[in-house]
Amino acid sequence: MRVKINFYINPSEALTLPCHYNEIIQGFIYKKIDKWISTKIHDQGFKDPDTERIFKLFTFSRLIPQGMAKVKDGKITFYGSVSLIVASPISEFIQSFATNLIKAGNIKLSEHSLILDSVTVEGLPEYREKILVKTLSPITVYSTLITADGRKKTYYYSPFEDEFEKLLIENLSKKLRALTGKTISQGSIKPYKVNSKNQRIILYKNTVIKGWDGVFELRLPIELFPLAFDTGLGAKNSQGFGCVEVY
């Protein structure tokens, strides 16, 4: 499930945020879900029984302007109205988030007050063996390597490396196992309209994260298909990465 939220920005003002605002949106989401759900997702998460990897199992898009947005001096300014998409396979999460937004009416984002225009809960797209998706937030895929001197180094893969696709499928498989206990590791995820200009570098809590925007071709088994949309593709989904929609 996913929630699409539309906000109005006060006509006499503008919404100005740091260009790297993922942490602000993440904090806003946690504040708008009930405490017991927030605690469960943030502190416990969902564990893959095989690898013991913990997943938060939600993702969100970048802010999507309906009008203009200007970037200057490390800040981005939005005018008019903006949209945000938040997705999760956990129905209680989506219901709590949508309900609390509607109750609040006016929304505080950073130091700005926004007027809630609409909240729409959307279902999954119909299953297709082959589907094109476009990113609403960058897909990041990485491995932690050990250098010759024993230090840890994070290596981020590009969509043109074989490991990118392999790790995307493994990631979806782990999420499925965390949710259902089933193991399915099949399918393909390939770049369709992606080039070097689509690389994105995001700063999250003073950590550099590299990801990729663009259009990707998905061929997934029916069990993994919904997870691509509800949990996001790749890693760091709850930090605002890997949110996609049908192209």
RODO-2510 file (C-alpha; in nm, 4 decimals, decimal comma):
residues 247
     n   res          X          Y          Z
     1     m     0,0000     0,0000     0,0000
     2     r     0,1043     0,3572    -0,0474
     3     v    -0,0159     0,7002     0,0559
     4     k     0,0067     1,0009    -0,1743
     5     i    -0,0076     1,3298     0,0134
     6     n    -0,0597     1,6675    -0,1491
     7     f     0,0334     1,9842     0,0423
     8     y    -0,0354     2,3486    -0,0300
     9     i     0,2362     2,5957     0,0532
    10     n     0,1114     2,9283     0,1863
    11     p     0,1012     3,1643    -0,1174
    12     s     0,2764     3,4385     0,0819
    13     e     0,5626     3,2049     0,1729
    14     a     0,7782     2,9306     0,0244
    15     l     0,9043     2,5949     0,1481
    16     t     1,2822     2,6087     0,1804
    17     l     1,4758     2,3009     0,2907
    18     p     1,8356     2,1791     0,2697
    19     c     1,8943     2,0042    -0,0639
    20     h     1,9670     1,6893     0,1368
    21     y     1,6358     1,6719     0,3248
    22     n     1,5810     1,2945     0,3558
    23     e     1,6292     1,3008     0,7331
    24     i     1,3650     1,5735     0,7685
    25     i     1,1059     1,3701     0,5754
    26     q     1,1943     1,0525     0,7655
    27     g     1,1452     1,2297     1,0992
    28     f     0,8134     1,3728     0,9799
    29     i     0,6892     1,0219     0,8904
    30     y     0,7859     0,8743     1,2268
    31     k     0,6076     1,1576     1,4085
    32     k     0,2874     1,0961     1,2129
    33     i     0,2465     0,7273     1,2986
    34     d     0,1186     0,5950     1,6304
    35     k     0,3833     0,5475     1,8963
    36     w     0,3555     0,1682     1,9180
    37     i     0,4010     0,1326     1,5416
    38     s     0,6880     0,3808     1,5376
    39     t     0,8634     0,1918     1,8179
    40     k     0,8104    -0,1456     1,6505
    41     i     0,9443    -0,0320     1,3145
    42     h     1,2268     0,1927     1,4351
    43     d     1,3532    -0,0139     1,7290
    44     q     1,2691    -0,3699     1,6212
    45     g     1,2016    -0,3833     1,2484
    46     f     1,1441    -0,7092     1,0637
    47     k     1,4157    -0,9745     1,0704
    48     d     1,5190    -1,2051     0,7889
    49     p     1,5498    -1,5382     0,9750
    50     d     1,8349    -1,6599     0,7532
    51     t     2,0678    -1,3591     0,7580
    52     e     1,9241    -1,1799     1,0636
    53     r     1,9178    -0,8632     0,8563
    54     i     1,6687    -0,6088     0,9936
    55     f     1,4327    -0,4190     0,7611
    56     k     1,2093    -0,1216     0,8420
    57     l     0,9868    -0,2097     0,5432
    58     f     0,8829     0,1332     0,4279
    59     t     1,0083     0,3802     0,1707
    60     f     0,9289     0,7309     0,0538
    61     s     0,9748     0,9535    -0,2481
    62     r     1,1528     1,2834    -0,2768
    63     l     0,9224     1,5850    -0,2570
    64     i     0,7503     1,6207    -0,5940
    65     p     0,6769     1,9838    -0,6867
    66     q     0,3623     2,0638    -0,8813
    67     g     0,5157     2,3933    -0,9866
    68     m     0,8660     2,5325    -0,9747
    69     a     1,1525     2,4492    -0,7398
    70     k     1,4757     2,6469    -0,7191
    71     v     1,8136     2,5323    -0,5901
    72     k     2,0581     2,7863    -0,4474
    73     d     2,3354     2,7818    -0,1875
    74     g     2,2707     2,4234    -0,0798
    75     k     1,8970     2,4778    -0,0310
    76     i     1,5899     2,3954    -0,2378
    77     t     1,2798     2,6134    -0,2407
    78     f     0,9356     2,4873    -0,3408
    79     y     0,6387     2,7040    -0,4408
    80     g     0,2681     2,6319    -0,4797
    81     s     0,2170     2,2692    -0,3843
    82     v     0,4161     1,9518    -0,3371
    83     s     0,3428     1,5807    -0,3150
    84     l     0,5008     1,3014    -0,1128
    85     i     0,4546     0,9267    -0,1538
    86     v     0,5058     0,6877     0,1372
    87     a     0,4812     0,3103     0,0841
    88     s     0,4848     0,0021     0,3074
    89     p     0,3459    -0,3528     0,3065
    90     i     0,2490    -0,3037     0,6728
    91     s    -0,1176    -0,1995     0,6624
    92     e    -0,1169    -0,0652     1,0203
    93     f     0,1681     0,1678     0,9253
    94     i    -0,0164     0,3120     0,6243
    95     q    -0,3490     0,3397     0,8074
    96     s    -0,1934     0,5116     1,1076
    97     f     0,0025     0,7548     0,8915
    98     a    -0,2967     0,8479     0,6738
    99     t    -0,5354     0,8830     0,9702
   100     n    -0,3010     1,1028     1,1718
   101     l    -0,2355     1,3266     0,8713
   102     i    -0,6074     1,3798     0,8174
   103     k    -0,6615     1,4533     1,1875
   104     a    -0,3788     1,7069     1,1892
   105     g    -0,4974     1,9008     0,8834
   106     n    -0,2128     2,1515     0,8842
   107     i     0,1324     1,9983     0,8737
   108     k     0,4618     2,1180     1,0190
   109     l     0,7633     2,0311     0,8036
   110     s     1,0874     2,1600     0,9489
   111     e     0,9926     2,5181     1,0423
   112     h     0,7242     2,5509     0,7758
   113     s     0,3479     2,5129     0,8103
   114     l     0,1812     2,3397     0,5169
   115     i    -0,1867     2,2995     0,4377
   116     l    -0,2982     1,9428     0,3719
   117     d    -0,4846     1,9242     0,0425
   118     s    -0,5482     1,5502     0,0013
   119     v    -0,4477     1,2067     0,1275
   120     t    -0,4966     0,9179    -0,1137
   121     v    -0,4344     0,5546    -0,0244
   122     e    -0,3333     0,3609    -0,3344
   123     g    -0,3154    -0,0117    -0,3988
   124     l    -0,0591    -0,2051    -0,5976
   125     p    -0,0395    -0,1992    -0,9766
   126     e    -0,1699    -0,5086    -1,1496
   127     y     0,0917    -0,7823    -1,1770
   128     r     0,2810    -0,8033    -1,5045
   129     e     0,5652    -1,0359    -1,5948
   130     k     0,7463    -0,7365    -1,7454
   131     i     0,6975    -0,3801    -1,6237
   132     l     0,8843    -0,0505    -1,6490
   133     v     0,9199     0,1591    -1,3355
   134     k     1,0666     0,5019    -1,2753
   135     t     1,2387     0,6108    -0,9576
   136     l     1,0734     0,8561    -0,7202
   137     s     1,3852     0,8426    -0,5049
   138     p     1,7270     0,7026    -0,6032
   139     i     1,8060     0,3302    -0,5863
   140     t     2,1195     0,2538    -0,3855
   141     v     2,3069    -0,0769    -0,3899
   142     y     2,6311    -0,1319    -0,2015
   143     s     2,8687    -0,3753    -0,0350
   144     t     3,0913    -0,3227     0,2674
   145     l     3,4460    -0,4278     0,1772
   146     i     3,7603    -0,4715     0,3870
   147     t     4,0672    -0,2897     0,2548
   148     a     4,4217    -0,4296     0,2641
   149     d     4,4911    -0,2417     0,5869
   150     g     4,1794    -0,3817     0,7563
   151     r     3,9533    -0,0782     0,7230
   152     k     3,5890    -0,1014     0,6137
   153     k     3,4964     0,0631     0,2856
   154     t     3,1524     0,1060     0,1297
   155     y     3,1395     0,0374    -0,2430
   156     y     2,8321     0,1614    -0,4304
   157     y     2,7411    -0,0266    -0,7487
   158     s     2,6132     0,1254    -1,0717
   159     p     2,3226    -0,0250    -1,2695
   160     f     2,5766    -0,1311    -1,5331
   161     e     2,7544    -0,3730    -1,2998
   162     d     2,6244    -0,7293    -1,2613
   163     e     2,6281    -0,7023    -0,8814
   164     f     2,3668    -0,4240    -0,8953
   165     e     2,0952    -0,6548    -1,0288
   166     k     2,2100    -0,9523    -0,8205
   167     l     2,1963    -0,7571    -0,4942
   168     l     1,8585    -0,6011    -0,5813
   169     i     1,7028    -0,9473    -0,6238
   170     e     1,8728    -1,0752    -0,3059
   171     n     1,7399    -0,7734    -0,1170
   172     l     1,3805    -0,8391    -0,2288
   173     s     1,4215    -1,2064    -0,1367
   174     k     1,5348    -1,1163     0,2160
   175     k     1,2399    -0,8802     0,2590
   176     l     0,9996    -1,1541     0,1483
   177     r     1,1569    -1,3932     0,3978
   178     a     1,1307    -1,1345     0,6760
   179     l     0,7595    -1,0950     0,6024
   180     t     0,6517    -1,4498     0,5159
   181     g     0,9379    -1,6915     0,5834
   182     k     0,9412    -1,7916     0,2136
   183     t     1,2562    -1,7876     0,0017
   184     i     1,2290    -1,6898    -0,3659
   185     s     1,5349    -1,5549    -0,5508
   186     q     1,4350    -1,5125    -0,9120
   187     g     1,3745    -1,2362    -1,1624
   188     s     1,5647    -0,9537    -1,3235
   189     i     1,5962    -0,5777    -1,2736
   190     k     1,7764    -0,3993    -1,5562
   191     p     1,8390    -0,0349    -1,6494
   192     y     1,6070     0,0754    -1,9314
   193     k     1,6576     0,4527    -1,9482
   194     v     1,9579     0,5212    -1,7263
   195     n     2,2828     0,7015    -1,7996
   196     s     2,5729     0,8548    -1,6101
   197     k     2,3765     1,1768    -1,5519
   198     n     2,1264     0,9805    -1,3404
   199     q     2,3686     0,9191    -1,0547
   200     r     2,2672     1,0981    -0,7350
   201     i     2,4795     1,1758    -0,4303
   202     i     2,2791     1,2255    -0,1111
   203     l     2,4060     1,3361     0,2288
   204     y     2,2230     1,1624     0,5136
   205     k     2,3385     1,2332     0,8700
   206     n     2,6777     1,3432     0,7339
   207     t     2,7171     1,0172     0,5397
   208     v     2,7513     1,0228     0,1613
   209     i     2,5149     0,7794    -0,0142
   210     k     2,5279     0,7187    -0,3898
   211     g     2,2158     0,6161    -0,5795
   212     w     2,0615     0,6102    -0,9253
   213     d     1,7500     0,7585    -1,0799
   214     g     1,6003     0,6488    -1,4096
   215     v     1,3679     0,3929    -1,5645
   216     f     1,4198     0,0228    -1,4952
   217     e     1,2729    -0,2937    -1,6449
   218     l     1,1420    -0,5409    -1,3868
   219     r     1,0731    -0,9077    -1,4520
   220     l     0,9799    -1,0451    -1,1118
   221     p     0,7913    -1,3482    -0,9792
   222     i     0,4508    -1,2614    -0,8424
   223     e     0,5726    -1,2979    -0,4822
   224     l     0,8471    -1,0333    -0,5205
   225     f     0,6505    -0,7961    -0,7446
   226     p     0,4552    -0,6166    -0,4662
   227     l     0,7658    -0,5705    -0,2529
   228     a     0,9299    -0,3634    -0,5258
   229     f     0,6524    -0,1052    -0,4842
   230     d     0,5722    -0,1399    -0,1133
   231     t     0,9228    -0,1634     0,0335
   232     g     1,1277    -0,0022    -0,2421
   233     l     1,4184    -0,1353    -0,4459
   234     g     1,7666    -0,1671    -0,3013
   235     a     1,8962    -0,0585     0,0378
   236     k     1,8264     0,2277     0,2810
   237     n     1,4584     0,2480     0,1832
   238     s     1,3472     0,3987     0,5153
   239     q     1,6031     0,6760     0,4595
   240     g     1,4283     0,7758     0,1376
   241     f     1,5752     0,5479    -0,1287
   242     g     1,4315     0,3092    -0,3878
   243     c     1,0739     0,4353    -0,4115
   244     v     0,9344     0,3576    -0,7596
   245     e     0,6131     0,3854    -0,9603
   246     v     0,4917     0,2487    -1,2933
   247     y     0,6493     0,4332    -1,5852
***
